[in-house]
């Protein structure tokens, strides 16, 4: 399981830069650069919800990946030792990205 650091502060699963979901889905089936990927598991934190109550934050997270052209994608599983999900001010999943993505093409 990759070590995951997430800067998407507006996500309901983000708790102190860790994900409390337990598993995430990275999208971007045809991505050739990190900006064409996204965290499909992103859910915007509502203004009246100060903290995530979705689970316990963990440094390691199971990552399913649809980014077929990524070096770290092995049969839709991320094999990177560490992954960064970026999008500090994101309010939609399209404003997030897997900053670890590296095109194998």
BARO-740283 format. One record per residue: x, z, y of N, C-alpha, C, O, CB in turn. Coordinates in steps of 0.001 Angstrom, whole numbers, padded with zeros to 6 digits, always signed. Glycine has a CB too. Example, Ala and Ser with C-alpha at 12.3 -4.5 7.8 and 13.67 -1.06 7.14 Angstrom:
BEGIN
+013190+007800-005690+012300+007800-004500+013200+007800-003300+014236+008465-003319+011308+009046-004473 +012850+007080-002250+013670+007140-001060+012900+007870+000030+013409+008039+001138+014084+005725-000598 
***
This chain:
BEGIN
+000831+000000-001177+000000+000000+000000+000877+000000+001242+001824+000782+001334-000947+001204-000003 +000572-000867+002195+001370-000889+003423+001128+000334+004297+000047+000922+004290+001066-002142+004214 +002137+000695+005031+002000+001693+006079+001376+000963+007261+001869-000095+007653+003394+002368+006458 +000312+001495+007831-000418+000802+008887-000410+001609+010174-000717+002801+010180-001852+000525+008450 -000054+000942+011260-000157+001521+012593-001137+000644+013350-001015-000581+013349+001250+001608+013324 -002100+001266+013990-003160+000521+014667-003262+000954+016120-003453+002134+016413-004508+000722+013954 -003133-000015+017038-003247+000300+018469-004639-000012+019018-004849+000021+020231-002197-000476+019262 -005582-000312+018138-006937-000669+018569-007727+000611+018820-008484+001076+017967-007653-001566+017503 -007528+001167+020014-008106+002464+020362-009634+002473+020394-010247+003526+020222-007586+002897+021692 -010246+001322+020610-011709+001246+020694-012390+001118+019339-013611+000972+019274-012106+000084+021555 -011622+001170+018260-012214+001054+016920-012663+002424+016430-011948+003414+016586-011205+000427+015922 -013825+002471+015848-014381+003726+015347-013502+004330+014249-013539+005541+014033-015799+003500+014816 -012724+003516+013564-011868+004008+012487-010505+004492+012966-009776+005115+012194-011678+002931+011467 -010140+004224+014219-008827+004603+014725-008812+006087+015065-009657+006585+015808-008452+003761+015961 -007831+006774+014502-007669+008189+014777-006167+008446+014898-005462+008495+013890-008330+009083+013654 -005683+008609+016117-004264+008870+016393-003367+007762+015839-002319+008043+015257-003849+010219+015797 -003778+006503+016020-003037+005308+015617-003047+005055+014106-002327+004183+013620-001618+005421+016089 -003847+005803+013374-004007+005581+011946-005447+005185+011656-006347+005445+012455-003611+006839+011141 -005653+004556+010512-006993+004088+010142-007655+005103+009216-007044+005556+008248-006925+002694+009460 -008884+005454+009508-009613+006392+008666-010568+005679+007706-011331+006328+006990-010385+007371+009531 -010525+004334+007693-011421+003587+006803-010947+003613+005358-011765+003638+004438-011544+002149+007271 -009629+003605+005147-009107+003615+003785-008704+002243+003277-007809+002120+002441-010120+004196+002866 -009368+001213+003786-009020-000168+003451-009494-001053+004594-010514-000772+005224-009659-000613+002081 -008759-002110+004858-009181-003035+005906-009087-004466+005403-008432-004751+004401-008326-002853+007175 -009749-005347+006112-009740-006779+005813-009144-007495+007019-009650-007377+008135-011188-007316+005483 -008058-008243+006783-007465-009063+007834-007988-010480+007656-007907-011043+006564-005893-009021+007789 -008521-011053+008721-009053-012409+008688-008114-013400+009343-007163-013029+010030-010400-012457+009364 -008400-014652+009118-007605-015728+009707-007157-016708+008648-005968-017001+008525-006395-015165+010442 -008098-017209+007889-007802-018064+006741-006874-019226+007070-006011-019578+006266-009078-018598+006172 -007046-019820+008242-006212-020966+008635-005147-020588+009661-004520-021471+010246-007086-022076+009198 -004934-019300+009887-003996-018823+010910-002586-019352+010683-002087-019400+009559-003972-017302+010931 -001959-019750+011792-000557-020176+011790+000280-019298+012732+001501-019436+012808-000445-021664+012205 -000405-018390+013448+000266-017418+014309-000593-016159+014365-001790-016198+014082+000511-017998+015745 +000028-015054+014731-000680-013772+014663-001941-013738+015529-002903-013051+015185+000248-012654+015086 -001949-014462+016635-003119-014473+017518-004344-015112+016857-005458-014975+017364-002788-015215+018804 -004154-015792+015756-005260-016428+015036-005776-015554+013891-006632-015979+013116-004820-017783+014492 -005248-014330+013791-005727-013375+012798-006603-012340+013499-006667-012308+014728-004536-012690+012053 -007267-011507+012729-008043-010409+013302-008269-009344+012241-008120-009599+011046-009396-010917+013864 -008625-008166+012686-009038-007111+011773-010548-007236+011625-011304-006859+012521-008614-005677+012294 -010978-007764+010492-012414-007956+010264-013147-006636+010055-014376-006591+010098-012634-008857+009061 -012401-005575+009831-013011-004254+009630-013297-003539+010949-013925-002481+010952-012104-003387+008768 -012844-004103+012068-013038-003496+013381-014512-003239+013667-015362-004106+013467-012447-004386+014463 -014794-002034+014139-016124-001680+014652-015909-000918+015943-015206+000092+015977-016957-000827+013610 -016521-001412+017001-016311-000796+018308-016857+000628+018339-017963+000908+017878-016970-001636+019405 -016044+001510+018896-016462+002893+019106-017415+002917+020292-017097+002384+021355-015230+003838+019346 -018540+003508+020125-019529+003606+021211-019111+004692+022190-018422+005641+021818-020948+003902+020648 -019523+004552+023419-019127+005474+024490-019495+006922+024180-018779+007837+024586-019774+005057+025797 -020587+007142+023475-021023+008507+023179-020342+009079+021929-020646+010201+021523-022534+008539+022999 -019441+008334+021327-018734+008779+020126-017261+008960+020454-016513+007982+020482-018917+007768+018960 -016836+010175+020700-015465+010441+021120-014451+010261+019992-013367+009728+020230-015365+011839+021668 -014763+010680+018809-013836+010602+017681-014522+009942+016488-015748+009908+016387-013318+012011+017297 -013700+009429+015604-014204+008825+014381-014655+009912+013421-013983+010932+013269-013133+007934+013728 -015771+009697+012786-016220+010604+011739-016320+009823+010437-017072+010188+009533-017585+011261+012105 -015548+008741+010356-015649+007830+009228-014749+008212+008060-014799+007543+007028-015322+006447+009673 -013952+009226+008169-013050+009600+007087-011777+010201+007628-011651+010456+008825-012729+008401+006218 -010836+010424+006735-009563+011024+007098-008551+009934+007412-008379+009012+006615-009047+011936+005973 -007875+010017+008558-006876+009004+008887-005704+009065+007911-005292+010140+007474-006377+009190+010329 -005181+007895+007582-004073+007820+006648-003031+006838+007155-003370+005821+007762-004564+007413+005254 -001768+007141+006908-000702+006238+007307-000672+005014+006397-000270+003937+006837+000651+006959+007282 -001084+005150+005149-001120+004032+004209-002548+003583+003992-003454+004400+003825-000473+004416+002872 -002738+002264+003996-004069+001684+003888-004022+000440+003018-003087-000354+003117-004635+001349+005278 -005006+000271+002182-005126-000949+001385-005548-002082+002320-006523-001948+003060-006156-000767+000205 -004815-003198+002287-005083-004314+003194-005388-005580+002393-004509-006146+001744-003879-004550+004140 -006642-006010+002450-007026-007305+001898-006805-008320+003002-007144-008067+004158-008523-007317+001380 -006241-009465+002657-005848-010419+003680-006317-011828+003351-006052-012350+002268-004350-010404+003856 -007017-012433+004303-007474-013811+004159-006528-014808+004817-006760-016015+004749-008857-013958+004747 -005458-014316+005456-004512-015196+006151-003604-015860+005109-002502-015385+004834-003662-014394+007209 -004082-016945+004547-003425-017639+003424-002006-018089+003726-001181-018179+002816-004236-018833+003023 -001708-018372+004983-000395-018898+005352+000611-017813+005720+001707-018122+006188-000539-019848+006502 +000254-016547+005515+001151-015450+005855+002140-015196+004713+001767-015199+003540+000346-014170+006166 +003377-014982+005070+004441-014669+004122+004085-013468+003249+004455-013421+002075+005743-014402+004866 +003376-012507+003810+003076-011262+003111+001801-011313+002269+001467-010334+001602+002962-010156+004103 +001095-012424+002288-000150-012546+001526+000174-012949+000086+000736-014017-000158-001108-013586+002188 -000181-012096-000848-000012-012381-002270-001362-012206-002947-001782-011088-003245+001072-011452-002919 -002038-013331-003186-003376-013318-003797-004331-012411-003025-005037-011586-003605-003290-012860-005261 -004335-012582-001712-005232-011873-000783-004929-010379-000639-005793-009617-000204-006655-012039-001240 -003732-009958-000992-003284-008581-000780-002040-008622+000097-001174-009477-000089-002993-007851-002141 -001951-007708+001044-000791-007645+001926+000356-006934+001214+000185-005843+000670-001143-006922+003250 +001529-007572+001227+002699-006993+000574+003737-006485+001576+004821-006060+001176+003333-008016-000341 +003421-006525+002860+004352-006003+003875+004497-004492+003690+003543-003810+003315+003853-006337+005327 +005672-003989+003949+005884-002543+003854+005194-001794+004973+004738-000664+004797+007362-002227+003869 +005122-002446+006143+004490-001844+007317+003724-002940+008044+004229-004053+008188+005549-001166+008264 +002524-002643+008498+001764-003614+009262+001236-002991+010547+000870-001816+010593+000613-004169+008426 +001210-003813+011581+000717-003390+012893-000529-004189+013232-000510-005420+013238+001806-003573+013991 -001606-003480+013514-002819-004121+014012-002851-003863+015510-002829-002713+015950-004125-003575+013291 -002903-004930+016289-002836-004838+017749-004166-005208+018386-004992-005899+017789-001728-005743+018291 -004352-004733+019608-005554-005026+020378-006044-003783+021080-007193-003378+020901-006649-005592+019482 -005196-003181+021870-005476-001883+022493-006822-001819+023215-007513-000805+023120-004385-001551+023465 -007205-002857+023920-008448-002826+024692-009563-003647+024025-010537-004008+024685-008195-003349+026105 -009433-003937+022757-010402-004786+022048-011811-004191+022059-012005-002985+021906-009951-005002+020606 -012774-005075+022245-014177-004667+022105-014873-005517+021045-016029-005267+020704-014920-004785+023460 -014168-006524+020525-014668-007340+019418-013523-007557+018433-012356-007413+018797-015242-008712+019929 -013845-007897+017204-012790-008120+016206-011904-009304+016579-010735-009332+016196-013406-008351+014825 -012423-010271+017310-011640-011409+017748-010545-011054+018744-009641-011854+018986-012538-012422+018347 -010620-009869+019317-009599-009408+020253-008542-008549+019561-007679-007969+020221-010245-008623+021387 -008610-008468+018231-007605-007757+017447-006733-008784+016742-007110-009952+016637-008268-006783+016419 -005572-008360+016259-004719-009272+015499-003770-008481+014615-003456-007322+014883-003928-010198+016442 -003323-009139+013556-002285-008566+012719-000957-009008+013327-000545-010157+013172-002425-009018+011203 -000304-008099+014009+000947-008416+014697+002108-008602+013719+003185-009041+014121+001285-007318+015694 +001906-008280+012461+002924-008424+011430+002915-009836+010813+003868-010231+010142+002712-007370+010340 +001853-010570+011042+001714-011926+010465+002962-012772+010711+003480-012839+011825+000483-012638+011060 +003428-013412+009644+004523-014387+009735+004119-015600+008914+003853-015490+007717+005896-013783+009227 +004074-016746+009555+003667-017970+008893+004757-018419+007924+005934-018457+008284+003365-019072+009924 +004373-018754+006718+005343-019238+005735+005516-020742+005792+006220-021323+004966+004923-018831+004346 +004868-021379+006773+004978-022831+006920+006048-023233+007889+006259-024425+008116+003677-023410+007358 
***
